Amino acid sequence: MGNPAVMNETIKPINNAPVKIYAWLIGLFFACLCISFFIIYNGSSQVQQNGFGYILLEFAVFILALFIISIITTIAYKPWFIKNWYINAFIFVCSGFVLGSILYSLIVNGGIG
């Protein structure tokens, strides 16, 4: 996996690393739950334009986008991400909406799945 000392150095600056990991796991769990509900609800790969499954898929994609962004920003660690958590949260939400909508339009229009 690489040098443990190097791994420790990258993880050390993040004070609330366990909290972040739990948040990621919960987010991933909810995203998977939403996607599975969506698949069960629709019973096919067809996306219903206005239905409960449509909302669930949108929500799931949004959570997955936030999940991906939080990992990327933690890997590309900058000190102000921890100091100003509200700026961090704002960036997560904004980029989550952007990435989520891009992924969602790809899934709906691009015919993924």
N, C-alpha and C positions, 0 to 999 in steps of 0.2 A: 504493500500500500504506500510505501515511501517512508522517509525518515520520520519517526514519531516526534522528534524535537521540532522539526519544521512544521508538522501538523499542529502541534501545541501552540506555536507562535502565531499561526493564522487564526486559531480559535480563541486564544487568550484575550485579545482586545474586546471581544463581545462579552459584556458582563452578564447579560441575561440569555446566554446560549441555550440552556435547558428549556427556558420559557419559549424561545423561538422555535426550538425543535418540536415541542408539544403543540404549538400553534400551527406549524406546518402539518403535523400528523393529523390534527383535528380538521384542518382545511382540506387535506387530501381525502380524508374519510368522508367528509360531507360532499365533496365533489364526486367521488365514486358512488356514493349513495344516490345523489341526484341523477347521475348518468344511468345508473341501473334502474331507477324508478322511471326515467324517461324511456328506456328500452322496453321495460315491462308494459308501461302505459300505452305506448304506441304499437307495440307488437310487430313493428317492421322498421326498416331503415328510412321510411318516408317521414319527413318532418311536417307536422301539422302547423299551419301558419298561425292559427290562434287557438291554442289549447293549453291545458295544464302542463303537458309534456314539453311544450315550446318554452315556457317560462322556466321550467326545471333545467332544461339544457342550457339556457342562457345563464342561469345562476351557476351551474356547474362549470361552464367555460370561464366565467368571471373569477370563480374561486381558484381554478387551475392557473389562470393567468397571474393572479396575485401570488400564488404559491411559487410559480416559476420566477417571477420578478424578485420576490423576497430572497430566494436562493442566490440569484445572480448578484443582487446588491450586497448580500452578505459575503459572497466570494470576492467580489470586487470591493473590498472593505475600504471605507473612508471614515475618518474619525467623526465628522459631523453627522453621520448617519445615527450614531449613538447619542451624541450630545443633544441634538435637536430632533427628538423622536416625532414631533408633530410635523416637521418638514418631511421626514422619512415616511410617515403615514400618508401625507398628502401626495408624495411622489408615487407611493404604492398604489393609491386609489386611482390617480389620474392615469398612470401607465397601465394599470389593471383594466380600466375602462377602454383604453385604446387597444391594448393587446387582445382583450376579451372580445371586443367588437370585430377586430380583424379575424381572429380565430373563428368566431361565430359565423361571419359572412362566408368564410372559407368552407365551414362545415355545411352550411345551408345551401350556398350557391355552387360550391366546388364539388359537392356530392361526395364528401369523405364519409366512409362507412356505409 
